[in-house]
Amino acid sequence: MNLCWNEIKRKSHNIRVRLEAFSDNSGKLQLSLQEIVEWLTSKDEELSQQLPIGGDVSAVQHQAEFHQAFVEDVKSRGPFIYSVLESAQAFLAQHPFQEPEESLPDGKELSPRRRVLNVSRSVWKQASVTSDLWEKLTARCVDRHRHMERTLERLLQTQAAMEELDVALEQAEGVRDAWEPVGDLFIDALQDHIDATKLFKEELSQVKEGMKHVNDLAHQLAISDVHLSVDNARALEHLNSRWKLLQVRPGERLKQLQDAHRDFGPGSQHFLCSSVQVPWERAISPNKVPYYINHQAQTTCWDHPKMTELYQALADLNNIKFSAYRTAMKLRRVQKALRLDLVALGSLAEVFREQDLQQGEHVMDVVEVIHSLTALYERLEEERAVAVNIPLCVDMCLNWLLNVYDSGRNGKMRVLSFKAGLVSLCKADVKEKYKYLFRQVCGPGGQTDQRHLSLLLHEAIQVPRQLGEVAAFGGSNVEPSVQSCLRMAPGKPAIEVSHFLEWMSLEPQSMVWLPVLHRVAAAESAKHQAKCYVCKQCPIKGFRYRSLKQFNVDICQTCFLTGRTSKGNKLHYPIMEYYTPTTSGEKMRDFAKTLKNKFRSKQYFSKHPQRGYLPVQSVLEAESAETPCSSPKLPHADTHSRIEHFASRLAEMENQTCSFFTDSLSPDESLDEDQYILRHSSPALEQDSPCGQHLLLVHLEHQDREQLQCTLARLENENRVLQSEYRRLQWRHEEAASVPMLTEAGEGGVLCSPTADGGPQEDEELLAEARVLRQHKTRLETRMQILEDHNKQLDSQLRRLRELLLQVDPE
């Protein structure tokens, strides 16, 4: 038993020694782990206190240095932490624990084995916490280091970009500040400044990209939870504000320059404002078409005031009985008013080449037309050394061209229209005009087809059409004239210039006004040593008309064209026209013809009719040609169409019958050109030919006469209705004008005082009634003016129809 007792004591001592040793090791280990946990926790808090990262380079660099020292301090504790964790791992390897922790009742002591397990469990927990904290701290240090490196890199990029942008803005602002005020610039330099401003705007795109790059960098920093410092934020805001100002200014200046260039530049219409005088003002519509404002009458119109006066003066020529001469004399006045009688065809062609007006179907706008006309009149002033009111001439010529080829005021005109109008009225030989116009529509082979010929004749017929004389020249449909011209080259789809000149030499009905215009111009300076048989004028100035039926019978142009005859005397036809002084040979020739005609009867002239122009097929029989669209129809177009219809029927019957009068005509027989045989003579024409004769005759069938009379009755009825409406409106206008603006008090006619009986409500009602009456009065006046104008147009058409009826021989 002693031996057993001693063995127990020895084992108990060994167990006590091992427990004391275990207690010392575990206590030191736990103490080290607890110390490390506390240190790691404090370092983690210290690392969190380093946030946020600064917003400028210096602050980030300072934070990076501080963080570097922090990381070095952490790394210095690394070996100790790893050794303690290894000791904890070794301790746990010697004293593993697998059983879960159990709670004991109060007052019961733990057994040594349970105490060892609890110590091992505590060491494991502390070692786990220490390991997690260490890994987390080292990862945060690495992440923060990388974040600070990226932030420093972006801040350096932002700072460099801001410095570069500041330099670019400073240069652009220097250019902007060097700009002169638009009002101080020369007109010729406006286009250069416009180009420079556009180039400046294009160069600003680089500044825009730089500004966008800087803002993107700042946005990326903000996403990374890095906010710029106060200085950097102010600098960025200042750059943005400078960019906004710089971005707006070039656009404003470019608009000012373009407005100035439009209003004052070479292609502007500003210089044309001087073409009108007070109270008129020249204004421009959105499509660049000019119109005119009368501030005194408070009205607007498309026509220039001088052009309106010119058109009113042309009414004096309506007493001329011959349409071709009436049209030619009107055009002669227009030609002189536009100063085109001084413009040579060569100058016109040169201007067309300079303005690159080669393609006939190209469409010009009003600015191009003005530019070309300005160059034309400047060349005229330079070549002829004459004073030319360029603004007035350009404006009136533009007005005339628009009236002829763009009555709808669309602001567009074909190059062929522009050329045809100017060439028709320029100063040149008529054959040269024919050749030039033909070249505008011919192809590379020198030939033109039906379509292009139709275009040319369509443009030409617009000139008399604008004067309201188109019916006498075959109407607006040019297809009959085209077919007549194509007959000069039978069996061929196209004609050459020789065919066109041969056809034009016959003076076709649609173009007869052009050679007559040339004869009118040539006759202005002619003086004939003869006495007028009617008015006794001597010498005869202008045209001279010699009877080839009676001896020593000469008539001046005024008497002949207006149909005047001497009282009790009758004129016999045919008649020869002279627009140049006669020679002795021409006198002998006319004497022989007169002597020969003395022995000729009426039947001879009926069997041998001669016509002074080449008639064309009626527009009623012709098929529609491929011609451009005409101008928009004016109001009451149906009435004008009916009148043109009957005028065309008159021309149709004239072509069918070819009858003429050889008897003498009394002064009261309302003569017109269709009742004469006219022959014109020139120094270059020494023998009779069909192209030198003007025979205009008419005969109307009974059926056509009845149809014309029905239309006349219908127009007269419409005229009576309009006059009745006009009288009714005039009566209502007078009635409205007689109503006072305010109510009258009593029979004495004294106006009621606003404060006498009624209150403010009654005054407002009276004022409202007065405004309604004024508006109604204005509407009535406007309607009356429209009806009055329409009535004048109908009266003119009725007079014309009556003249046509009186000219018909009822047999």
Steps between C-alpha positions, in 0.01 A plus 500: 500500500789733571628432156159571347464818700840630392417425137182698531678794660763496225235502227310775675813709520570450131146598416526812714828596334354452156189703593712784632714495185184492279352788695814713458530433124132555426496817706797648315354393166163649577661818623702534177194432285295753692774760459521433127121529460496832676790627288339387176172663600672830576687489166176430314340800664806708421478392136132596484583844637723566197186529278400684288779546250588863426385685187832637378841359419687632805243366745500157336880489497507589872241231572700251296815569706305461825343180376840366399626551855185332629557199278863474615384499861251224427758296313742531796253318727442229249769249622378523858139447397594201286708347788212535747261345251745212450523451878121498521489244221757283680311533828178397335676207343610378846167571662226446244138540591213334330220500751261795501504740783269392785356714771529375862266563788599769743729398783647201322873514432644420159709193462860538383421348165204734444718794602759402237235477232366846585848649482562338161166631372583854617841489332338384175252785505768762568724359230212507247414862581867597480542331162186666356599844625849463361383394155239777493754765603759394245233487222374846591852635495556359152167629369555842644845514352365413154211748539740777591721418203202512258370820660838665477527399134153640415567818693823549308310441173226739608750766599688466171175504300377809685827681435486407130134604479577829670763576236260410216224712650736789546604485134138475381399788724786703358364441149149585616610819674684607183178496296394839372138608532296392200397859436865604454579237236526571129225348287751328272663332802177356641535169316859459622388561857217250455747238379740581786219470756390166356861377517522625857186304589651188347820549701294534817408133460844413640437724800164332541665157507748622760219639716313171473815305598556712812137460609520123442811477719328695777198273472716190528662640814158569648393142430814384686389705800771756436378855510705779352643754730346843526767653276469230235120515509508878454749469217281240327189714542684801361612300197142388434366855524770630264418222254129583505570866424747409230256253347217754469696797367610357159143397416372849577775664297448263208130585495581873510751461217259297288220749559734785410622312192141430398392859554815682390719248319558463126202265464271702724206715407578780742634729229165469323320677785599830340290416194186631673425831667290599799224397579598173328719237660654194339453180701602138440281193541640174647577364152705816422234645269467879548174677568420864567329669791320832470504637853277790407220283358594204725497258207740249352551388141734284293571765235756774537336847513680598180388179336142576601530844342646339188210255470253783544675694225477200269122536509542799266603258227181297514349717227740337249292265288776256407594246768854447372572875496316559825706227668824619341450861607421393854812288507698791358397713796589217738832458319587866545385509861726204579788654297528173310501693172862585585612146585676319217453129444874444539495658845207281595681185385812601692302554820331162452843334471635681805200395707526141370150506352551229239238239584164626379290278727692598814281689747616838630386664819441871547847561645666348192279710272590818691869414490490446124299818435737703717799372302315581176420861589845559648649382171257725310605802703866419445478426127259773392627764745145599582346570838284204600289487813608143571270433800194628314584316177578173679185519709272583208657238272460243777139612542433460127665156485297381798179633344575315177644169626403479869169677547428269794808644676654164584848650484622257230573548132663284234822620341334468159221732616752753628695493175195510274356804676820703490601398148155596367540858623875554454663699223598269216411399147187287501672213316779497760235469766345207313838326477583556865161376621530192279844420643348494851284199414705315237702190575868424437425433133348844445145364479199530726205270537130567551521509881778759521344709225175497697688625806653787304174613341318463831748736667469747211119507497497594871615852406178600314299285738600722790360798309171319440560473124561127469171422324603694188818290473338160503436458872716349771524160331816499288456155349356637169805725465731208575334286234520790254871536566568127467347508150814688392683167527249241373546149629762599759445491878726802554583826323817696447560869546449564127153349519418708805622822338302425183186445709557812707557705185139421409404679821278226650192617680630404847825698451396785271515747789880469521588623146228765533675620816820543300319696230341720766845573644643572156210728405544729800781695335355490149373817326313490173462804276129454448174636636251288687182458299291512821655736756718695250815443705817578308754353511372163609693360796514129577313261274380618164213323327455545123186386322563270206148563375499883489767741385667741745324362809736475800393451861695548821524221755268667751214533256549163339547292816203662672279475189448871446394626157429843359140609492324408178798306367552128495820302508571230247718200557749331462748728681881498516676567832836680523709535815800652319512795257397395151735502202422605147499140388241409763286793392506385138421144606202612710378719210506201268316282749240767563446540129467125464253473791284768340406250232437211742156414629383380839481146366874505427589576859250239618669235285855606588501564875830584666569494868765699686570219748504121503172379654501195722234243571235600751571418862163325507615242243850442631594231741660597825875526483754421764533849633579613853226583742376852462453745780210451741165613365367832614149543641218481248720293269193340345390833352844568354514145365169550318624826351826337390293215354303733275807699406656171393187414302532832321859414408385153389238640264753749373730214402216315329355782291800730429254763379586868502357836411608698201219746533550823683411506868324779677643648820224359720546134408715414804804372310736234633814339365306209358353725230823624339762395251824649631833493329818626658810601311861539614818601320618140508180371338484600134231262377163379616493182705245332729714588804469866420126517502247537785155378396254460789146407406201336670165347425260364759234240425143550611520223762813645661341844498199371691725324751700818548183702548379252764823539689473877469146491640613277785785739583266799489263323737787425735605862474151614599498264798837632613387859463189425704714337769736796488212747549362291786838491674546871441163568662591283798832676522333840507250374757779366721696823463196704608468313832686697774757334719297572813127545554347841450298674766169648389416678176768759550762243410712562811711200591420339833759546768662180617419588859154645454251214527676176431779336683829340382316195367296714260817675382669169426200384299506818296871468431459135401219595261719772351785254441264256330372777273853605408597141415184457293573824321853382416370170363244680286765735361726206411220311332392809311855548372518139380165525323599830345821352361312200366244730344775693321644177364161390371438840341831473317420151377150608391641791300742263332225254410281778364787613278544144374129479419504833316797386292306201363345536160137382534472486122 
